Amino acid sequence: MSLVVAVVGPTATGKSDLALDLAQALGAEVVNTDAMQLYRGMDVGTAKLAPHERRGVPHHLLDVLDPREEASVADYQDTARGVLADLADRHVRAVAVGGSGLYVRALLDRMEFPGTDPELRATLEQRVEEEGTRALHDELAAADPVAAAGIGPRNARRIVRALEVIALTGRPYSASLPRHEYEVPAVQIGLDCDRATLDERIERRVDRMWDQGLLEEVRRLAEHGMGRTASRAVGYAQALAQLEGALAADAARAATAAGTRRLARKQMGWFGRDPRVHWLDAQDPDLVPRALDLVAAADAGRLPHPDPGAVVRRTLGS
């Protein structure tokens, strides 16, 4: 089985373009690891490549969920591993691309998924409504300080999930979190970009989203029905607020840009903590040859371990 080539990093750094370049050079097919691009009809706001933009390269795991559904990392892992198995049977390499860190880890790493209990979850969600997320976060901190340190006090969904897992398994939630241990052989290529340039790219992307019809896309989705995950995605939540009259057009764009900047910092923090990622400058004119050199070295078993001290995480700078 060929090494999976995973292209990771913050939003707006050009991951999709690099993935296409690599797929064409390697005779590979693309596997999506962006949680929001799983949804049908969520195209403009997720910068999903249209079919005519994919250069004839087959793409997998795009448009596989209805926007009313809630995405499941466990379901994604099962389906995505099946895609990898099919590609391996056909002797075709996979290029995985996307900025959803947990989905990348679910695809590549040894990762457990404890079960769920709808009644327990409903009880915890009700407590969030009545007591607030901070109260439950304090409870999580007492039960599992490691998990609480990695989950923000306003992230109700993850707090509820952590408390649910603790109650179901009797073990800390952090014990089930992924480790930096490949189950699927891979080489990860991270795209980095200086903060000022990335912020400018994000501003341009947000303008394109509105210019290319995000409001019309969101109006159609809302008429069809959107679940919690889809309706709270960056860009979609703000467009809904504009359509409902809660935000003016300029304010909706500004809020989307701010939310996207926060997302980019979060993504860089997630991928920056993974010592296996080999970082490249997204603006390097020799980006594609450098990436192909990394793949060739990995295939030959001579890829050096990334030097954490040499990783330039400029998107986290001031």
N, C-alpha and C positions, 0 to 999 in steps of 0.2 A: 504494500500500500504506500503510495507517495505521501510525503509530508503534506499536510494541509497548510496552505499559506493564508494566514489571517492578517488582514489589514485593519488596524485599530487606531483609536485616537479620538480627539474631540470633533464635534460637528463642525462643518464648514472648512475642513482642512483639505478636502479633495480626495477622500478615501474611495469614493465610487469610481472616479476617473482612473486612479492608480490600479484599483482592482481589475478594471476592464483592460488596461494596458498589460497587466501581468497575465490575465486569463488568455488574452490573444497570443502573447509570447510563449506561454506554456501549454497551449492547447487545453486549457482548463475550463471549468464551468463555475459560475458564481453561486455562492450560498449566502443568503441574507442573514445577518445577525443584528438587525435593527428591529426592535420590538414594534415600533409604530408602523414600519413598512410591511408588517404581516397583514395589516388591515386593508381590505378592499375599499377603494374609493378615497383613501387617505393618501393622496398623491402629491398635490402641490405643497401642502404643509410639511411633508416629510422629505421633500426633494428626491422623491422616488424617480428613478430613470424611467422614462416612457419606453415602450417596446422598441420604437424606432431609434432610441438613443443607446441601445444595448449592443450595437455593432454585430448583431447576429450571435452573440454569446448567450447560451442558455443560462437563465437565472432561476434559482430555486427558493421557495419559501417567501415569495412575494404574493400578496393578495390571497392569503389562505384563511383569513378570519373575517367574520362579519363584524362591523364596528360595534354591534350590540354585545358581542362576546367579550369576556375578560381574558386577556392573554395569560397563559400558564407556562412558566419556565419548564416545568416537568414535561408537559405535553410537547413543548418545543424541542426539548432534548430528545425525546423519543422519535419524533418525526425527523429531526435534523440528522440524527445518527443513522436513520434509515436511508436518508439521501446520500450520506457519505458511503454507506455500504453499497448502494447502487452504483455510485461513481467508481468505487474500487472494483466492483465486478466488471465494469466496462473499461477499467484501466485508464480512468480519466481523473486528473487532479482536481481538487477543490480549492477555490480561492474564496475564503469567507470574508465578508466585509460588513462592518456596522459598528456603531458606537455604543450599543447596549452591553455594558460590561458583563452583566450577569448571564446574558445569552451567549456571549463569547465563551465564558467559562463553562456554561452548561454544555456547549458543543464540544469543547476540547478537554475539559478536566474531569477528574474523578469527583463526582458531586452527588450527594444524597438528597432525596426529596421526601421528607416525612409527610405522612398523610394529612388529611384535613378533617375537621369536624364542623359541619355547617352550623349546628346549634351553638357550639362553643364560640365559633367566630361571630355569630350574630350577637351573642351576649357581650363579647368584647367590643364589638362595634357600637352597641348600644351604650356601653360604658364610656366610650370615647365621646359620644354625643352628650352624655350627662355630666361626665367628670372632666372632660378635656384631655387632649393628648399628653400634656405634661404629667398629669397624675399617673397615667399608665406607663409613661416613659420612666418615671421614678420607680415604679414597681418593677419594670424590666431591669433597671440599674441595680436594684437590690438582688434580683435573681440571677442576672447574667451581666456583670459590668462590662465584659468584653463586647458583647452584642450591643449594649446601650451606647458604648463609646462610638460605635460605627453607624448608629442610626440616629438621625436628627430628632429632636423632641417634637417636631411638628409633622413627622412622617407617619401619619396614623396607620396607613396600610402596612408598613413594615413592622411597626410596633405591635399591631394586632397579630400579625403572622408570627412574630417572635414569641409572644406570650402563648399563642396557640400551640406552637411546637413544644415549648417547655412543658405545658400542661399535658400534652399527648405522649411525650417521650420520657418525661422525668429527667431529661438531660438539658444542659444549657443549649440555647439556640445556636451559639457560636460553634458548638461541636459538630453541627451539620453543615456549616458554611464551607464553601470550596477552598481547597488548598492549592498552592501553586504546584500541581502535580498532573502532568498530562496523562490522560487516558487515550487520547487520540494524538499520535505524533504530529507535531506542528512546528512552524516557525512563525513568530508574530512580528510584524513590521508596524511600528507606530509612526504616525505622522504628527510632527510637532510644528508649531508656528508661533512666531513672536506675538505677544499679546495685542499690540496695537494693530498689526496686520489682521489678526484673527477677528478683532472687534469690527474692523472695517468690512471684512468679508461677511460677517454676520449681519451688519446693517444692510449691505447690498442684497443678501439673501432674503431678508425680511421684506425689503421693497419689492423684490421679484415675486414673492409669494402673493402679495396683494395685487400686483400688476397682472399676474398670471391667473387670477380668479380664485383666490383662497376663499373669499366670502361666498361666492357661488358654490364652491365645493362644500363648504361647511353648511350652507343652507340645505343642500340636497341630503347631506348626511343627517342633519337634524330632523328632516322630514321622515327619513327612513328609521331613525332611532340610533342613539349613540350610548354605549355603556360608559361606566365611570372612567375606565382607562383612556378610551378614545377621546371623551369630551374634556379630559383634563390635560391632554397633551399640549406642550408648548405651541402656541400659534392657534390651535383649535379652541382652547379655552378663551383666548382673547378675541378671536373672531366671533365666537358665540356671544360674548359680552357686547361686542359692537352691534351685532344683529339684533340683540335684545334691547339696545339703547342704553346699556349700562356704561359703555365706553365710547368716546368719540373716536373717529378713525385714527387721528394722530396718536391718541393715547393708547389705542389697541396695538398700533405698530410699535410704539416705544416700549410697551409692556412685553411684547413678544421678543424684541431685541434684548431687553434686560433678562428675560427668562432664558433665552438662548445662551447669553453670556454665562449665566449661572450654570446652565447645563454643561457648557464646554469646560468650565472649571471643575465641575464634578467628574466629568469623564476623564479629564487629565489626571485628577487625583486618583481615580480608580486604576487606570492603566499605568500611571506612573509608579504605583506601588508594586506592580508586577515585575520582578527582576528579569523575566524572560523576554521582555519586549525589546526589540532592536529599533532605536529611534532614528528617523531620518527627517531632514528639514523639508517641509512641504513645498518650499519655494526653490529648492535646489533644481537647477536646470538639468542636472544629470540624475534626477530622482529615479526614473525607471531603470536605467542601467545599474544604479546602486542597489535598488531593491532586487533586481535579478541576480546581482552578485551575492546578496545575502541568501537567496533561495539556492543558488548553486553551491555555496559553501555548506549550507545546511544539508543538502542532498548528499554531499561528499563526506559528511560527518566531521567537518573541520570548522564549523561555525563557532567562534569564541563566545564564551558566556558574556553577556552584556556587562559592562563596567558601570555600576550604579553611579559612580562619581562622574562619569562622562556623559550621563544622560542630561540633556538640556531641557528642563521643563519650563520653558519661557512663558507658557500660558498661565502659569501659577504666579508669575512675577508681579510686581507692583507697577 
